[in-house]
Amino acid sequence: MQDGGAQLLGGPQFVRCLKPGESGAFQRPLLTNPPRCAGGPPVTTLRADSWEHPGSFVSKSHAAPPMVGCDNVRFEPQIELEPTTNRADSPTGLNVSIKVPSTGLESPAGISQAHLKRAVVTLPPGMTVNPASADGLAACTQAQLGMENGVPDDQPARCPNGSKIGTAVVKTPLLKDPLEGSVYLAKQGENPFGTLLALYLVAESKQHGIVVKLPGVVEPRADGQIVSTFDNNPQVPFSELELRFNSGPRAPLLTPPRCGNYSIRSELSPWSAADPDNPTPDETVVSVSHFSIRSGPDGTPCPNGTVDASLEAGLTDPTAATRSSFVMRLTRPDGSQRLSSLAVDMPPGLSGYLAGIPYCSEAALAAVSEAPGSGTALITSPPCPAASLLGRVSVGAGGGTPFFVDTGRVYLAGPYKGAPISLAIITPAVAGPFDLGSVLVRAPVYVDPVTAQIKAASDPLPAVLHGIPLSIRDIRVSIDRPGFILAPTGCKPSAVRAQVGGVDGGSQSVASYFQVRGCERLRFKPHLSLKLSGGTRRDANPSMRAVLTAKPGQANISRTVVALPRSIFLDQAHIRTVCTRVQFAANQCPKGSIYGRARAFTPLLDYPVEGNVYLRSSSNPLPDLVVALRGPEHQPIAVDLVGRIDSHRGGIRTTFTTAPDVPVSKFVLNMRGGSRGLLVNSRNLCAHVTRATVEMDAHNGATYDFRPAIKNDCGKKRKKKQAKRHRRNPRAAARSKG
């Protein structure tokens, strides 16, 4: 057999030897010379064994004169590529036709066209791999293909049927019948190129025992644009190559997302080039195939580039004050702008039990790898502790029928981007035969300091992963940690709201109706005790301690009004420093504006939130009383209770118009007395019993009004005087005990 591609024409056949000059002699040449002049002279090698020593081959080689005249060999291939649909953002196959005229092979003096060495096809931007094609897809290993060290054998391929993504037909003038076969997806990383994407073109003729196996590399660029290269094609003439890549809802490609005219660029180079591995532009045939996208998915009008998402969210058990799971689903149709960000506002009162849940550490999150091939290991060995797991995420990606990756997990993580806590969503991107590593998306969780409403705003969602556009269509989140989510105690209609961002800069506000039931069954009877300590005489400035307690399972307080009796009023002479709203927002209130301290205990947290009580500037004549509750450094949750101070029936009244719909088991407020005290006695407190007037409203609409007695030190003083008399008169003390 001669190096460089010398070929038998016509294939196996029985012939009758003709005498020289006899009609029909030498009418059709038996062999062709290779159209390659580079690389030295062609060498013909003969190998033979004998009947005496079968299997013991003796070889003899002969170097023919170097090939010349390659510059006279034409290379005029024609290539056409066309998607199987003209609809935008839709699954598509691809039809490929390469024709190389075979004239010149029929006569001894003829010169055929050069053989194709390399074909490079660049799809237009926006025409990308379809992630949905991973559903049911398999991959072909080199062993299944029949290839060792990059060299294919001559046996039929054994690739699994699930790895077949297209068909192939090769017509050659050397054979009467065409070779037929398939295009298979090569296994990630375990292909001759060691790449994420590669293809195997296999064509065979069972009649003649011919098998052709050709690997090709597919290189997606950072933006998802695809460049495919088939190099070192066999030095065999073919007249036409037809490839038909699968179409339908699981097709391997996606059309561009907008209507318009697009081009596919092809670069074909021959073996006849002076340097076949580095052909010059003059030796390369560049062809452009044009196609148009004329409608939207499923024949709809052309996409207008807007974000078109819909949201469904709620509790699996929407009963007030019960523990449940929270589920959310965000979807978008084909043709709408692809998702880039998501910020979700929870309804008032929807909260979670953070007590006892550890964080997934920053070190563990930093170890999450996006390297291809690392996702599978992360599924079996998650980086975060199971105790920090809050829920699960499923992501549907791709055009047509999305492929769902159900490996996502939601973990509780620490402070992030100014938020007291965060969510870490880790999704190993393992889809069918592909392992694209893992995707980590952090979502800082902000808590409104007045309403305690929760807002989770994600970092940018990945649009392209290792050159594969994700084309996210469906996001399903289930926060299903047992006992974690707590339903509100208020049954007013509300909504789960979200702000959705698109990759092209668009945005959309979406909402899902939210309402719980059964609020009327909740009891509401909190307890408040008040005590004045220190001076009891007129003009004295006592300190005050207020203790509020509530039983578990009852409705949460929404509004509280505490009116002190006329015997106690505001000592305006002691209002020296007031924190401005700007200072308060910047957490820079002067020390002199602190007039007390407070602590609040909730079953939602492992610790109490506590902080100073300030006088803050107000639009009212008197400053507001603001209780600034703060969590510890590792979980700096902030809640501000704002009380409006005014006079009422000659006394002082404080109204807290808004309290979060979260359970509070105990709240303790301590206001200073003495020279820094805000309260002053208008008469001697020991003269009679004083009572406060308290009005409380619950988030479920219930009310509870009562008049608790205000404790003071009068009884303590009487006991001190009595003890002093008893020390002076022991007999009187004995009579008192008797």
Secondary structure, DSSP 8 states (H G I E B T S, - for coil): -BTTT-EESS-S-------TTSTTTTSS-SEE--S--SSS--EEEEEE--SSSTT--EEEEEE------GGG-----EEEEEES--BTT-EE-EEEEEE---TTSSSTT------EEEEEEE--TT-EE-GGGGTT---B-HHHHTEETTEE-SS-----GGGEEEEEEEE-TTSSS-EEEEEEEB-TT-STT--SEEEEEEEEETTTTEEEEEEEEEEE-TTS-EEEEE-S--S---SEEEEEE--STT-SEE--SS-EEEEEEEEEEETTSSSTTS--GGGSEEEEEEEEE-B-GGG-----S----EEEEEESS-BTT-EE-EEEEEE--TTS--EEEEEEE--TT-EE--TT---B-HHHHHT---STT-HHHHHHS-SS-GGGEEEEEEEEESSSS-EEEEEEEEEEE--BTTBSEEEEEEEEEEETTEEEEEEEEEEEEEE-TTT--EEEE-----SEETTEE--EEEEEEEE--TT-EE--S--S-EEEEEEEEETTS-EEEEEEEE--B-GGG-----EEEEEEES--STT---EEEEEEE--TTS--EEEEEEE--TTEEE-GGG----B-HHHHHTT---GGGEEEEEEEE-TTSSS-EEEEEEEE--SSSS-EEEEEEE--TTS--EEEEEEEEEEETTEEEEEE----SS--SEEEEEE--GGG-SEEESS-GGGS--B-EEEEEETTS-EEEE--BEE-SHHHHHHHHHHHHHHH-HHHHHHHH-
